[in-house]
Structures are given as C-alpha cells and as structure tokens.
Amino acid sequence: MTTRSPLAPASFPVLPDIAGVTLRVARARYKEWDRCDLTYVELAPGTAVAGVFTRNICCSSEVELGREQVKGGKGRALIVNAGNSNAFTGYRGREAVEQIMGQVAEHLGCAPQEVFVSSTGVIGVPLPKDKAREGVATALTAPPCSWEAAAETIGTTDTFAKGSAASAVIGDRSVQVAGIVKGSGMIAPDMATMLGYIFTDAAVAPALLQEMLTKATGGTFNSITVDSDTSTSDTVLLFATGQAGNPVLASWDDTGADALYAAVREVALDLAHQVVRDGEGASKFIEVQVTGAVSDDSAKRVALAIANSPLVKTAIAGEDANWGRVVMAVGKAGEPADRDKLAIRFGDHWVAKEGLPVDGYDEAPVAAHLKNLEIRIGADLGLGEGRATVWTCDLTHGYISINADYRS
C-alpha cells in the first residue's frame, strides 16, 4: 500500500470473531507485487447469503455468476482475488472462475454454487488458471488470519485496510456484525460498491437478509462517489452463519430484526465512509446535503451532481470558497430547481439565499471551514420535502498520478 491517506482512521478497528467464519490469505501472484493477493473465507454449513451487484453492463463473470448464486441463498466460501479484475475476458475469464468454484467446492464437499468469487484490479486480462489453482490450493490450507490481514489482501490502490463492526441483541442473544471493504478509485456505486463483505453470526432467512442488504445499501454504499465511475466488479455480500443460536429471523416483525438491520447499516455506512476517506489522492472528506427538493430521489441526483463536479471538487482541494460552482452543479443536474429559491451553505455558514449572496456576506468563516479535513456543503432548493446526503472527496493531482500509472 502507498502513503496512507491523511483522512484515514488512526488504526484498524478491533473486529470481533464471527462464529462460523474463518479467514485465510495466500499469494497467487496475479500482479508483480510482494504481498498476499488472495483472501479465502470459509463459512459454516447452513450460512445464508445476500448480495447486490454492479449494474455496469460490462461486468465480470464473477458478477454474472454471483447474481445467480445469491438466488440459492446459501454460501460456504468466499474467494477474493486482487490485482486482476478478470472483467472483459470472455469465456476464458468465466472458465477461471468456474475452476476456482469447483476447486473450493471439492475441498469443502459443497455445491460449486455455494462458493462466491470476486476479483479486482486491471480490466481485460484473463485470470491465469495456473496461478489461480496454486493460489487457492495454498489458501485452503493456510493458517487462519486476522480481519486486518484479510482486508489488506483484497486492496489494490487502497492506502489502508478498511474494517468495521457493530452488535445487536436478538431476544436473549447478542449477535455480532463485522465487515471489510476495498475501494479507492472507480467509485460511484450503482446497486453495490467496490468489493465489500459483511458477516454476522445471527440466524436470518435468506429472503429477509436480502431485504436488509438492499435497504442498507441505498443510503450507504450507493450514496458515495469518488470519481463518478461505476466499476465492472462492484459487489457487496452479506453472510449470516446462524451460529449465535437466535430464533431464525424471517420477517421484519420478528423480535430483533430491526436491531440487526441497524447494526448492518452501521457497518455499511462506516465502510462506505472509509472508502471515500481513501479516495485516490483525497485530502478532504466532503458531505453534501440537499434539502427542499421535490422528492428524495431528486435530492439525491442533485447531491450527486454536486459531489461529482470536478469544479466543485477542485475548489475544495484548493480551499477556495467558490460557491458559484455549487450553483452551477445544482443547475446542471436536470432536476426541478428554482434559481430564486436556492440557498447554499458551507459548514453552518449560509453564503447565498433566494438566488442572491446573503446580506453582509463574509467569506472569512467559510474560508476557515474549508481548511478542515472534513467539509460540509448544503443546498436547499426550497421546493418540497425531499432530502438526501451523499459523501465524496476532493480532486487533487494525486488522482491523476495514481491512475496514469495504474497498470505499471
């Protein structure tokens, strides 16, 4: 990993052991780097699974297969490859994934459809079958590892390992939730995010688990953007091992369902924020809040227009209180807006209201806010009750440097 992002947490968090989850890592050497690049997660028999995936039309075979696999609701293993996305690789890429699924399934004595595979890295290079076979063989017998090691292994341009945890009470049982994610660039999730994996020891029926993940994704992973680019490999999987011994949750009406959902969402939001904090070249973490829109969906589209604007992002990088760029982004979003009702703020400081700069506007407190590592931008459209919040980062020359040299 390269120089740690200035927005990174002080250290990797303490994540609890999740009963029924065993983590291992290995080196398959998919890329010329001296590090582990394959994470293997073994799951207890009976583990339920839910998933959300990219809507990028040029998705990988891993995504295509995963979409079908989650319909079965069962998961026994997860393999994550780093350094090669195996996307846009035709039948050769699919054969490589099927080989991995079969190899792990034979080892565990389960159906290949219960083995989930994700890959991340360079697009257009088929995953080498020989390296895959050797790497998986090594991983299957490797000693168990920590959450941090598993998170580090799935990273590509990430500058720090990302993990999060929460807990919930279901009846008389305490259940744990833990997750890891990778992502730094090519971040504008559409249905899912980068590569993210959340695990719980709770017992949950697959249908409810899927509802929980889909619901949690909207305001977390699908509300972040680094560069407006949706990856060919975006995947989020949620596994429930059932080892906590609680009565199986099958409905939102079941005791503890809301508590478990809250824990899953807490982990998802924390992981999503960490991805933004590790945005390629990022020096500022930016929250964009839009209120007063005609609907929540409209508010989100306006918020994303602001968050994805290169002009807004570079202004924040330069600590320039150029609020006219926010006005521009609202106007280009293609959503209902009225210039003469629009209000803009930075932090708690309103800079414009009703289509005009505020009386006695003083740029000094706004400029002071922009020197912080965490920036808040607000836009009130004055049209309705719709609201949305998204998170992004600034755009610096570091983004160009990282992506210009990505394949070397």
N, C-alpha and C positions, 0 to 999 in steps of 0.2 A: 504494500500500500504506500501511496505517496504522502507528501506532507499533510498532516492532519488538519482538517478544516477548522478554522477559528470558531465555527459555530457548533463544534462537536461537544457532546457531553464530556464531563471530566474523565469518566471511565465507563467501561462496560458494566451494565447493571447486574445485580445478583438475581439470577433467574432460578426458580425452584425446579427440582427434579419433577418430571411429569411421569407418573406411573404408567408403564406401557410404552414408553418412548426411550429408545436407545440410540445415541448419536455416535457416528464414526466418520473419520475423514481419511482420504488417501490421495496419492498423486497419480493422475492419469497422464499428465504432461500434454494436455491439449494445446498448450501455448508454451513458448520458451520462457518459462519463469521457474524460479526455485522455490516452489511453495505447493501446498496441497490445493487441488482444484476439483475435488470430488467429495461431496457430502452424502453420506448414506444414513438414513433414518429408518430403523426397524420399529414397527408398530405391533402392538399386541393383537392377537386374533380377535376379531369382532369390532375392530376400530371403525367408526363411522367417518365419512369424509364428505366435505362440500367444497366447491370450487367456483371461482369466477375467472374469466379469461379475457384476453385482449380481443377487441373487435377489428384489429388490423387485418385486412384481407390477405396480406402476405405473411400469415402466421406460420410458425414452425410445426413440424409433425408432432412435437411434444404437446403443443396446444390442441391440435386437432384430436389427438388420441385422448388427451385429458378431458376434453369436453364430453366425450362418450363414456369414459371411465367413471366420472362422478355420478352418472346416472345409476350406476350399480350401488352407490352408497357405501362401498367397503374399501378400506385401504390397509395394506400390510407393510408397505415400504415406500420410501421416497428416495430418489436419486437426483442430485442436483449437480450439473456439470458447469464449470466456469472456464471461460477462455474461448469458447466456440458456441455460438447460438444455435447451430445446426438448422438455421432458418434459410429458406430459399435453396434447398438442397435436394429436392425431388425425392425419387424413390430410394436413393442411397441414404438420405437422412432418415427416412422412415424405417428402413431396414436396421439402421444403427440403434434406433430407439427400441424397436421390437426385440432386437438382440439383448439389450440391457434388461428389458422387462422379463424376457424368458430366463435369462441367467439368474436374476434375483428370485424369480418365482420358483425355479428349480431348487434353489438353496433353501427357501422357506417352506416349500411344499404348498404353495398357494396358486391361485389363478394369475396369469400374467396381467389381467385387467386390474388387479389389486396393487400393482406396482406403478407408481407415478414417477414420471421423469420430467425434469426441467433442464434447460440449457441456456446459457447466457454468454455473450461475447460477440465475436465477429460474425457478420452475416455472410452467407454464400459459400461457406466451406463445410463440406460434409464431415460429420463427426467420425473420426477414424475408428473403425471397428476393432482393430487390434489393440489400440490404446484403451478403448472402452472396455474390452474384455479383461485386459490385465488390470486396469484400474479398479473395476468392480470386484474382481477376484480379491484384490488386496483389501478393499474396503470391507468386504463381507467378514473378514477375519481380523480386522484391525481392532485394537482395544477401544473401549468407549472413550469418548472425548467430552469436553465441556461445551456449553452453549456458545461461548465466545469463539472457540475453535471452529465450530460448525458455521457460525456467522461469518467469520473471516474467510473461510474457504469458498463461500459462494460469491464473494465480491469480485468486481472487475476494476473499475476506476474508483471504487469506494475508498475513502481515506480513513474510515473507521468502521468497526464491526457494530451492527445495529441489533439491539435486542430489547424486549420489554416484557413485563409480567404484571399480572393482577390476580385477584382471587374473588371468590363468590361463595355464598352459603346456599346450599340446596337442602332444605329440610334440616336434618341434624348433621349434614356433611359439609365440610369445607372442601371446595374444589379449586384447582389451580389452573391458570391460563398463562402460557408463555409463547413468545413468538420471536422470529428473526426475519430480517428482510435485507435484500441488497438493492441498491439503486443509487445513481448519482447523476447520470445523464440519460438522454432519450426518455424523459419523464413527462408524460401528460396522460396518465392512465385513462383508459376508456373501457370500463367494466371491471378492470383489475389494476394491478400495479406491478412493475418490475418483476421481482420474484419475492413473494412473501409467504411465510408458513407459520401458522398459529396452531398450537396444540393445547388440549385440555384433557384432564383425566375424568371429566364429567361423562355421564351416560346420556346420550342425546340421540334421538331418532334422526336418520339422515335427512328427512324432509324438513324438519324444524331446523336442523343445523344449517341447511342450505338457505333457509329464510333468514336466519341470523346473520350469516356471512353477507348475503346480498344486501340486506338492510344496512349493515355496518359499513360496507364498502362505499356507499354513496357519499357520506359526509366525512370520509377519511381518505382512503386511497384515491378515490375519484374526485377529490377536492384539492389536489396538489398539482403543481406543474413546475418544471424547471426550464424546459425549452420548447414546450408545445408539441413534442414528438412522441407518438404512441408506439411503443416497442412491438416487434413481431413476436415477442416471447412472454409478454405480461401474464403473470399467473399469481393468484392467491389461493392457497389451500388451507382449509381448517379441518383438523383431525380431532376426534373425540374418542379416547381409548376406552371409556367406560369403567376404568379401574377404581374410581372413587367410591363406587358402591351405592350411589344415589339411585332412587327410582328413575327409570328412563324418562327423560323429558320428551314428550311427543307433541305438546301443544303450548301455545303462549299462555294458556290458562293454568298450566301446571305450576305448582309452587317452585320458585327458584328460577324459572325460565327468564324472567326479566332481569334478575341479578346476574345470571350467566351472560346474557346478552350485553349488559352494561360492562362486564369485565372484558368480553371480546372486543367491544367497541373501544374501550380504553386502551387496550393493547394496540389495536389497529391504528388509532389516532396518533399514539406516541410513535409508532414505527413510521407512519406517513410523515410526521413532522421531522423525524431524523433523516429521512431521505432528502427532504428539502434542505435541511441544515448541511447536508453533504453534497448539495448541488455542485456540479463541476465548476470550480473557480469561485464559488459563492463566498461573499464576505458579509452579507446581510440576510437575515430571515425576515420575510415580509408577510404580514397578514393583510388580506384585502377583504373588507366587509362592505357589502352592498345592501342597502335598505330602501324601502319605499318603492320597490318595483311592482309591476302588475302581477307577478307570481314568483314563487321561489325558483322555478326553472329559469325564468327570465333574469332574475337577480344573479343566478349562478353564471349564466352566459356573459353577463356584463362583467362580473367579477373576474372571470377567466380572460376576458378581453383586456382588462387592466393588467392582470398578472402576467399575461403572455406578451405584452407590448415591449419590444426591445427598447423603445424610447423611455418608457417608464422605468424599466429595469436598469438601464444605464444611468438615468438621472439619480436613482437611489444609490447606485455604486459610487457616483461622484458626489453624493451628499448634496445634490442640487434640488432646492425646493421648487422645482418647475411643475407646479400643479396643473398647468395648461395641458401637459401630456396626459394627465388623468382624464381631463375633459375630453380630449381627443379620443381616448380609448373607449370611453362611455359612448361617444357618438358613433364610433365605427362598429359597435357590437351588433348592430342590426336588430336591436330590441327597442320597445317603446321607451322614449325618453323625451323630456321637455327641457330645452336649454334654460328656460326662465324659471324652472323649479329645481334645478340641480344644485346640490350643495356638496362641497369637497372638504375633507379634513385630513390632516396628518397628525397621528397621535390623537391628542384631545383638542387639537387646535383647528378650528374651522378657518379655512382660507377663502372660501367662496360660498355664497348663498344666493339663491334666486337669480342665478345667472350672472352674478357680479362678484368682484372681490369684496370681502367684508369691510365694513367701515373701519378705518384706522388699522388696516391690516399691518401686522408687524411680523416680518419674516424671521426675526431672531429666535423665538422659541421653536419654530418649525425647523430651522437650521440646526438647532441644538438636538431636536429629536432625531434628525437624520444622521447624527453622529453615533447613535446607538447601534448595537449589533442586531437588535430586533426593532422592526419598523411596522407601524400600523397605518394603513390607508383606508379611508372611509368615503363612500359616495352614497348620498341619499337622493333618490330620483323624485321623491315627492309625488308618486303616482298611485301607490297602493300599499299592501301589507307584505309583499314579497321580500324575502331576505335570503342572503347566502354569505358564507365565508369560505374563502379559499386561501391557500398558502403557497408562496413561491419564494424565490431568492433573486438577488440582483444578477446582473450580467456583466462580467469582467473579462479582461483579456485572458484570464486563466482558462475560461471555457474554450476559447479559440485554440489555445496551446494544447490542451488535453485532447481535443477532438481532431486537430490537424495531425497529431502524431499517434492516433489511437491504434493503428494496425502495426506500428513498428515496435 
